[in-house]
């Protein structure tokens, strides 16, 4: 059930630039005019600039530029994703918070966003630099009615969502590096971390972590990874509004996720391969036993990378070191 604050935000959003009287808001919300005034003061604390005029009422004249639970809800056009939002100024990792919230009974679509992570992590427990107010550090709780074998499809779907958001919002050209990195101009701009709890034939829940370098300048990226990491600001030469980007990601994710549940994985696969890094090109692949050249063909529904060797045979890869050839940044799934 929506809170009074959420309902107030929706009412104000649908009446942008128009005054609404305290009496009218009191009637619509079924609360006292004093309660309306108190809610307005709380919105002002979040950074909304509210104009109150005698005999006219209230109207929003400026929106906040900081991330809060309320600013994320303002204008969020989703049904289930993001209906429960938790925002923190600093956490160890948003993944850890989601796991805790599962134990407290929170359900599908719960989102945790942090301004800063001090123990951010990527795949294989690699550290993820999560600077304060510079990027999107977010985790999403999913409870799909799917068998565990389909869990890798969620990671691939999320990569498609991020690529589509970056392509539509920034006019940049993103690419997806298998299995879970988003690149722009051969440098990593975003990563995905998927953690799962499951029984033999049923996923209990998935924690989907998303880390995006948004407003970093060159100096704010750690020196040891500057050769392989970038940000939206660096690539586009302008700053981005983080609230708006998070909302766009959540809305695009919900639409893509629902289509996936309804129609299957094929559409996700086709989009992934459209954005796939070096699809159709030759790379070098290594295991502990041998090294060989192969052409990247696409992906399989189980998350495997599909390759073709020089003798024309197709081979699925689940674990290998890929030498990409031109960026010094290898994948080691």
Order of alpha helices (4+ residues) and beta strands (2+ residues): alpha-alpha-alpha-beta-beta-alpha-beta-alpha-beta-beta-alpha-beta-beta-beta-beta-alpha-alpha-alpha-beta-beta-beta-beta-beta-beta
